[in-house]
Amino acid sequence: MTLAEVVLGRAGMPEDNVRRLAVGVGMVVLGLGYGVLSGNDFVGGTVMLTGMVSGGIQALITAFNPPGPGSSYFRR
């Protein structure tokens, strides 16, 4: 269990939302890191943009997703 899971779990965020938020933030960081470290500007920029957009969307969905049994990306 990471520090973020402990802090957000204590704040009342459901465990699956904490994991999704961690994945979203991780994708942003990975995208930024690869974009900065890669020598190829086009590939680096594409990976960075993809990581930031998908991670940001995932983090936003998680932040505004109400807790409860129906909290999921895809409501059935």
C-alpha positions in Angstrom: 0.0 0.0 0.0 1.4 3.3 -1.1 1.3 6.6 0.8 -1.3 8.0 -1.7 -3.5 5.0 -1.0 -3.4 5.6 2.7 -4.0 9.3 2.5 -6.8 9.2 -0.1 -8.3 6.1 1.6 -8.5 8.0 4.9 -10.1 10.9 3.0 -12.9 8.6 2.0 -12.1 7.8 -1.6 -12.9 4.2 -2.6 -9.9 1.9 -3.2 -10.6 1.3 -6.9 -10.7 5.1 -7.5 -7.4 5.5 -5.7 -5.8 2.9 -8.0 -7.3 4.6 -11.1 -6.0 8.0 -10.0 -2.6 6.5 -9.3 -2.5 5.0 -12.8 -3.6 8.3 -14.4 -0.9 10.3 -12.6 1.6 7.6 -13.5 0.7 7.9 -17.2 1.2 11.6 -17.1 4.6 11.3 -15.4 5.7 8.5 -17.8 4.5 10.5 -20.9 6.4 13.6 -19.7 9.5 11.6 -18.8 9.7 9.8 -22.1 8.9 13.0 -24.1 11.7 14.9 -22.3 14.3 12.1 -22.4 13.7 10.8 -25.9 15.9 12.3 -28.7 13.2 11.9 -31.3 10.9 14.9 -31.0 8.0 13.5 -32.9 7.8 10.2 -31.1 8.6 11.8 -27.8 6.0 14.5 -28.3 3.3 11.9 -29.4 4.0 9.7 -26.4 4.0 12.6 -24.0 0.8 14.0 -25.4 -0.9 10.6 -25.3 0.2 9.9 -21.8 -0.8 13.3 -20.5 -4.3 13.3 -22.2 -5.2 9.8 -21.2 -3.8 10.2 -17.7 -5.5 13.5 -17.3 -8.8 12.1 -18.5 -8.5 9.2 -16.1 -7.6 11.4 -13.2 -10.5 13.7 -13.9 -13.0 10.9 -14.2 -11.7 9.5 -10.9 -11.9 12.8 -9.2 -15.5 13.4 -10.2 -16.7 9.8 -9.9 -19.0 9.5 -6.9 -18.2 6.7 -4.5 -20.6 3.9 -4.2 -21.5 0.6 -5.9 -22.1 2.3 -9.3 -18.7 4.0 -9.4 -17.2 2.7 -12.6 -16.1 4.2 -16.0 -18.7 2.2 -17.8 -22.1 2.1 -16.2 -24.1 -0.9 -17.3 
